[in-house]
Every structure is written in C-alpha cells, then in structure tokens.
C-alpha cells in the first residue's frame, strides 16, 4: 500500500472535531448505516418511530451513498437523491430537516478530492457531517475506483479526507473495512484519523467477504483498534448485529462508542428500540408462548406506508382498521379477498379514473423514498413471502401502481398475519416457535458461531409474521451445499482459509437478493 507522507493541515475556522463534535450531537450509540438506495429519509423516520423521544437522541443516521462527481455536476441527480428543501424555496422539507431528521451524516463515494469537496459543500448546510465511503466491496465500486477499492492507495484516501477537513465548515468522517492483519488495519485507521476524520466507522469484514462469502465480522479486530488508538478517538463498530440483543453485545465486545447496523436494520427497523415489557405489548408487538417476541410485520408496514403518505406524498394516510388480534371479528378477512391480485385485473390508475378519483397529490417519480419501497418490503417481508408466494408475486407487480399497489400488498399481508395468529392460537404455538427445528442437528446448534450458523438461526428465529433477520450460512456451509464453487487456484488455498473461520476465496453464484444485500451492506 502507498503511504501518506503529507503533513495534515489544521481545519479552518472553529468547527468541532473528534470527540468534542461527537458529544455536541448527543454522543449517539445507535447508528443507521449508509445503505445504497436504502437508508433514505422515510426509512430513517421509520427507525426513529420505534424509539421514545429520549432514545431518539441516541440515534444517528446516514444517507444512502451518493456519487460525489454526479452530485456536484448534475441537478437531476441531486433532485432524485437528496431533498432537503421544497423545490423553489428555502423551506426545510425531508433530508436533514432540523426538526425531524438530525443528527444526519451524508455519505459520498469519490476518487477526486475536488469533486468530493464540491459535492460536500452543497450538502453541508443540511447535515452534521460528511462521510467518505471506503467500504463498498461491489463490482461497481471496483469499476468506478471507489469504496474499498481505494484502500491500496492510502495517499489518495488521505487527500480525500484532508481536503474536507481543511475546507468544509462541518466535520468529515470515514467508514472503512478491516484488512488482512491487525497491523495493516491499524496503519489504515491511523492514516484516516491523521487526515482529519472526526469519527471512524470500521466494518469488521474484509473486502472479499460478501454474498455467500460474508462470514462473521471480526469483533476482536475492532477491540484491537479501540485499545491501540488514542482514547479520544470515536469509533463505530459495524458487523454481526442481527437483532436488538446484539447491539449491547457488540458495544461490550469491541469497546466502540456506537454500533452501526445495516442489514439488521433492514430486517427489523426497531432493532435499536427497547421492546415493550411483558404485558404491555399492545397490538404491534407480538410475544409468543416461550417469551420470544418481535414487531409484527403488518404493523411495521403500516407505519412505513403512513410515513410515506405524510412526508413523501404530503397527504394523510387512509383510515385503517385496528390491527387484528385473536378474539376480534374475522368478517373483514372474507370481504374483498383477492382483490387486485390477478394478472388480468383492471389497473388501479384506470379504475380510479373511471370512479372519478384524483388519486391524491401528484407523485414525484424521482423520489428516493418511493423508489426504495419495493426492495425495503422484500427485505422486511422476506420470511412471510417465502411461505406465502402469492404475496411475493403481488409485491413483485406492485411498483407500477405506486403507493396504491403497496396498499393492496398491505391488505394481503394483514390477512396472512391474521390467519397466522389464529393458527398459532389454535395450536398453542406448535409448529411455529420450533419451526424447522427438526432439520437442525443438535451438535450444530451447540457449535461455536464460527463453525455453524445453526445456533444463530435458532436464536433469531421467530414466526414468519414477526420482523426478524436473514441469517446467511457461513462460507464453509455454502460451499458444502454447492452455493459457491472454487477455482483451481482457490482450491489450493481453501484448507488454510478454512482455519480462519471457514472463509474461502471463491466465486459466488449469487442470487438476485444476495446481490442486493451486498450492495446495501457496503
């Protein structure tokens, strides 16, 4: 790796730096990760909605990764990806709104210091800091020469961070991945901090750990950085955070100041919120016979759509019946069942025109909040649509009808959840709490998480109507199942790589969802 010989230049002005800056924004311990096209305003609002007002002060959120050159040069790109004010006015609107969307960091990918500075200056009035993406491991980042593919050029990394440190009126931060050794990772982190980064986020996986090769994040490496860097260094830990209990475990294991979640947050946007005490669940939170619980996906989807109606579309949400619970009247479950699900059904837009309905305010097709809906719902509803493929197919066709299509999906989801709750009540939970347990080998469940994912799957498993993480098999398990194959060269290295947590250098045969998850987690 190239080294940075440049002497850091102090930042101009009196802006806060490092821990002083971190404390000025409330010392947040919970962090919504920058996710490609997935950490947009509506999702950040949804995440905050599960937290009390006092808890919300502990939450920091990042925007999706933005392309610095495009953002600095193209007005159309800016309008489509970042909406801090209403068009033609200075009135705060969505992204970075001081009343509802702070603290907020805006993340850019870049390989040109001047383009990065130009883009950062445009967003500086609407956020608390600008973050440099040095973690994206995807092919598009390789082709564009950004993200984790800059890590071999430490001099360029230094210049990208340092120009913002010197010239920007707000702090700069950076997100990196660990390297092959502790020593290389420490030198990398020191270069980033020397360049002027106020906060360092470290993803505990290496660049090649993606898709079926994701494996486990190295919390020991993060603890090593915490103990090796000056105590005033602010560090966020990223990786292995699948459900709420993992947040505190990560803080304790790594010594980090905060924990960042990406895929865990996509599967359960309430991952940072305290669950309600037993007996105070209300209708949105479900708790089973064995005490395991979680937020109902129909309740989460309702909240999400209501936020989109109010903020992205500027209209009140439709009136909704109370969420169903066993003992309630079930007549509604038979009314209008199957409406809008057939391929030959009349399009919703045509139906509204016949009925004289205006369909609400004009939709902005370029809104990042609307374009993110379908991938969000596929992630949130992953366990439901795996079982109920009719809802999966309905969701796949929903984009063309906008919010109306997703409202029909919500209706179908509510019916399925009601059916599931009634079946759970009828059977006393048999076949739900221990769903698929017979397929798990007892020895595998007791094996360390570095050797088997069975224990993690059992710990995270909930009935399909509860928001829960997607647990990937370890690379060694994926290899055994044929999900990945090795090249001749890689086969020679497999034995040595397996000794490091089953990680193998392989070419993955990745499904579409796995590819999307990779980009999101970068």
N, C-alpha and C positions, 0 to 999 in steps of 0.2 A: 504493500500500500504506500502511496505517496504520503509524505508528511507535510504538515502545515508549518512553514517557517515564519509566516507573517506575524508580526507583533500586534496584538489586539489594540484597537483604538477605542478609548472610552466613548461611551454613548453621549451624544449631545443632550443638553437640557437636564432636567431634574426628574426624569421619569424613574419610577421604582424598578428595582432589579432583584432577581433571585427570590430569596425567602421574604424579603420586605414586600415585594409585589404579590407573592402568593398569599401572604397574610392580609393584604389590602383587599383581596377578592373573597375573603372569608375562609381561607385555608381549606378548600374543598377536599373531601376524602373520596368522593364518588365521581367518576368521570365517564361520560358517554363518549365513546371513541369516534374519531373521524372515520366514516364508512362511505365508500364510493356510492353515491346516489341514495344513501340510506340513513344518514343522520341529519336529515333535513328538519326544518322548523317544526312541522306537525309531529314528527316522532319525538323530538326533544320535549315538546309540550306534553305529549302522552307520558313520557317517562317521569316528568315532574309531577304530573297529575296524581300519581300514586303516593306522593310524599307529602307530609304535613308541611306547613309553612316554614317551621323551624328546620325541618330536614332539607327543604329545598335550598337553603343557604349552604348546604354541604355538597351541592351538585354543580359540577362544571360540565359544559357540553362543547363539543367541537362540531363545526360544519362538515359536510362531505368534502372530500379532497377536491380542490379546484385547480385547474391548469393555469399557471401564472401567465404564460405568454398569451393564451387565449383571453384570459380575463383582462389583461392590460390593454389588449388591442381591439376586442370585438364587443360592441354594445349588446348585440343579440345574445351572446354568451353570458354576459353579466346579467341581463334581464331574466334569462332562463335558469340561472343557478343561485342568485342571491338577491333577495327582495327586502332591503332594509327600510325603504320609504315607498309611499304610494307614487305611482307614475305622475310626473309633473309637479310634485310637491316635495316639501321637506318633512312632511308628517311621518313620524315613525310608524312602521307597519309590522312586518314579520321579523325577519332575521335581525338579531341584535337589538330588538325593541327593549329599551332600558326598563320598562315596566314588567316584562314577562319573559325575556329571553337572555338573561345575563346571570352569571358570567358566561361569556362565549368566546371561544378561540376560532379563528378562521384558518383552515389549513390549505396550503398550496403545495403542489409538486412543481419543481423547477430545476433547470440546469444553467440558467443565465442570471447572474446577480442583478443586472439592470432590469430585466423583465420582472423578476421577483419583487424588486423594490417598487416598480411602477404599479404592480398589482396590489401590493400590500398597502401602498398609500391610498388606494381607492377604498379599501375596506376599513382602514384604521379608525375612522370616526364612528364605526358601528360595532366594534368588538373590543375586547380587553387585551388580546394579544394575537399575534400571527404565528402560526406553526409551520415548520418545514417538514414535509413528508420524506423521510428517509427509510421507510419501512415497506413500501409496496413491493411485493415479490412477483407480480404478474408479468406475463409476456409483453403486455402493452407498455409496462414500465421499462422493460429491457429495450424494446424498440425505440422508446422515446428518451431513453437515457435519463431516468429519474428514479425516485424512490430508493429502494435498497440497492439498485444498480449503480448508485454513486459511491457506495461505501469503499470501493477501491481507490477513489480519488479524494483523499482527505483534504487536500488543498482546496479543491472546489467547494467541498462542504463547508470548510472554514469561511471562504469568501461569501458564500450564500448567506450564512448566518450573520457574519460580521457586518455586512452592508446594512442589514436591517437593524442590528444592534446600534450602529453608528447613526443611521439616517432616519429611522422610523420613530414617531413620537410615542409609540407603545412598545412593550417588550416583545421579544421573539422567543419562541420555544422550539423544540425539535423532538421528533419521535424516531427512534432507531430500533434495529434488531440486534440481537447478540451475534457475535462472531464465533469462530471455531474454538477459541481459547479465552480464558479469563483475562490473560494479559492483553490480547488484541482488543477485547471488548472494553477493557479499562482505558486503554490508549485512545480508542474511538470516543468514548464518553468524555474524556478529558479534552480532546480536541473540540468537541461540540460546545463544552462549557467555556473553554478558553476563547472561543469565537464570540461568545456573548449570550448564549441561550440561558434564559431565566429558569426554565423548567425542562427537565429531561425525562421523556417517557421511553421506557425500554420494553419492547416486546421480547419475551423470553424464548422465542423460537428463532432459528436461523433462517436465512433467505430461502433455502431449499425445502423447508418444512411447510408444505402447503397441500391442499387437496387430501388425497389418501395418505400422503406422507406427513400430515400435520403433526401427529405425535403430541407429546407433552411439552409445555413450556418449562424452562429451566429456572425454577424459583431460587435454586442455590446460586446461580449466576447473578440474579438480582440482589440477593443478600450480600454477595461478594462486592458488588458495586456500592451498595449502601455503606458497607464497612470501609471501603477503600477511598471513597470520595469525601471531600470535606463535609462536616455535619450541616453546614448551611445550604448544601445542595438539595434542591427539591426534586424528588424522584417519583414518578408514577410507574406502577407495575402493570403489565398487560400480559394476559395469557392464563389459561386454566380456570377462568371464572365462569362457571356454568349456571350456578344458582345462588340465591342470597347468602347462604352459609359460606360460600367460597370467598366472599368479599373479605370478611374478617380473617379467615384463614390465610389469605394472601397477604394482608397487612401484617399479620403476626410473623409469617414465614420470611417475608422479604425485608421488613422494616421500612417499606416505602411510605411516602406521605399520603399517597392516594392510589386507588385501584381503578384502572380503566377497563371497561367491558365493551366488546363489540358483538360477537355472535350471541353471547349470553343475553345481552340486552335486546337483540332482535327477537329471540325466542320468548323472552319474558321482560317486557319493558318495566315491570315492577321489581326488577332484580335488586335495586338499591333501597327499596322501601321496606319498612318493618311490617311483617304480617300482622293482621289483627289477632288479639288474644283469643283463645278458645272461648266460644260462646258469644263472641262479638263479630262474627264473620260477615253478617249482613247477607245480601244476595249475591254480591260479586265474587266473594271469596268462598271456595269450597274446601271443606276438610272432611276426610274420609274416616272410616271406622278405626283405622290404625293410627290416626293422628296426622298422617301426611296430608298436606294441603297445597293450594295454589289458587291463582286467579283464573276464573272461568274465561275461556277464550271468547265466548259470546259477549261477556261483559267488557273485555278488553277491546274487542272490535267495535262495540257501541261507542266507547269513549273515543276511540280513534276517529270514527266517522263523524262524531259530533264536533270534534276539534276541526276537522276539515270543513265541515259546513260553516262553522262560525268564523274561522280565520281565513282559510284559503278561498272560500266562496262568498263570505260576507252575508250569510243567511242563517236563520235559526234552523236547527235540526228538526226533522219531522217528529211528531209526537210518537212516543213509544210506550208499549205496554210494560208493566213491571217485569223484571226478569223472572222466569219460571222457577218454581221450586216444587218438589213433590207435595201433593196435597192441594195444589191450585187446580182450577178448572182447566181441562185439556181440550175444550171445544175448539179453541183457536188453532190447535195443531192440525185440525182437519179442514179448516177453512182456507180455500185458495191454494191447497197443497200442490206443488209442482208448477205454479205459475212462472212463466218466463224461463223455464229450464230446457224446453225443447229447442232443437236446432231450427225448426220451422216457425217458431213463434214470431209474431209481428215485432219489429224493433221498437224499443221503448220510445225513441225520438218520434217515430211515425205515430205511435199510439197517443203520445202527448199532443201532437199537432191536431189529430182528429178530435181529441177531447177539449181542445182549446186551451190547454195548459201551456204556460210560458216556460216552465222548466227552471224557474229561478233566474238569478243573475247570469250574465254571460260568463262562460268558463274560459279561463286562460289556459290554453292547451300547453303552454310552455312552463306552467307552474311546476317547480320541482316537487312540490307537495303532492300534486295529483299524479305525476308520472311515477312516483315511488310507491303508490298504493298496492299494485298487484304483487311486486316482489315482497313487500312487507307482509302481506296477508298469506302468501305461500309459506313464508317462514313461520309466522305466528301460528298458522293452522296446520303445520306440517303433519302432526300426529293425527289430527281429525281427517284431513283429506286423504291420508294414506289408507284409512279404514273406509271412508265414505267417498268413493271415487266420483260419484255424481256431483258432489260439491266441488271436487277438484276440477272436473270438466267445466262446471258452471263458472268457477273463478277464472279458468283459462280463457273463457269467452267474454269476460266482464269488461275488459279495458275499453272496448269500442263504445260502450254506453255510459262511460264516466261514472259519476257518483251514483246514478240510478242503478247501474249494473251491480255496483258493490252493495247497495242497499238490498237488492234481491239476494245476493250471496249471504248477507247478514241474516235475512229471514230464514234461509235454508240452514244456516249454522245454528240459529236459535232452536229450530225444530229438532235438529240432530242432538243438540245438547240436552234438550228436554227429554228426548227418548232415552238417552244415556243415563240421565239422573233417575228416571223411572225404573229402568232396568237395574240400576245399582241398588235402589231402594227395595225392589222386589227380591233380589238375590242376596241381600246383605253384603254386597260388595264382592261376592265370589266371581272370579274371572276378570276383575278389574284391578284391584290392588296388587294382585300377584300375576298380572297378565304376562304370559310368556315365560314365567319363571321356570317352568319345566324344561325349557330349552337351554337354560344356563347351567353349566357344570358347577357344582358346589366348590370344587377346588379352584376354578377360575374366579369365582366370586370372592374367594378369600385371598387371591393372589395380589401382590402389590400392583398399584395402578400403572407402574412402568412396564408390567408384564402382561396385563389383561385389562380390557375395558369393561369386563362383565360387572365388576363391583361398582364402577361408576354408573353404568346403566341402571343397575338395581337401585342405587341411591337416588338417582334423578327421576326414575320412572313414576309417572302419575297416570290416572285415567286420561284417555285421549281428549277429554273436554277441558283439561287444565293446561295452562301455559307452562311449557317445560322445554329444556334444552334438547338440541340434537347432538347426541353423543356419537362421535366418529370412532370406528375401530382403530386400534394402533396400527402403524405401518406393517408390523410383523403379521398381524391378523389379516389385514387387507391383502398382503402377499399370499398368505395361506389360502385365502378364499378366491384368489385369481383376479382381484380387483386391480392389481398393478402387476407389471411384468418388469423383469430386469434385462438390461442389455448384457452382452457378453462381458464387457468391461466391468459393469456394475456387479455381476455375479461374484467376481473375484473379491470385491470389497464387502459383500453382504455380511459375511461372518464377523468381520471387525466392526462393521456398523451396528450389527445387532447387539453387540456388547454395550452400546451407548443408548440403551432404551429402545432397541428394536428399530432404530432409524436406519433406513436404507436409501441409497441414492438410486432412484428408479424413475421410469417414465410412467406416469399415471394415466390410466384410461378413465378420465373424469367425466361424470355425468354433468348435465347442464346445471343442476342445482349446486353441485360441488364447485363448479367453476364460478358461479355467482357468489357462493360463500367465501371463496378465496379472495375475490376482489373486495368484498365487504370487509373482511378481516384485515386487509393490508393496511 
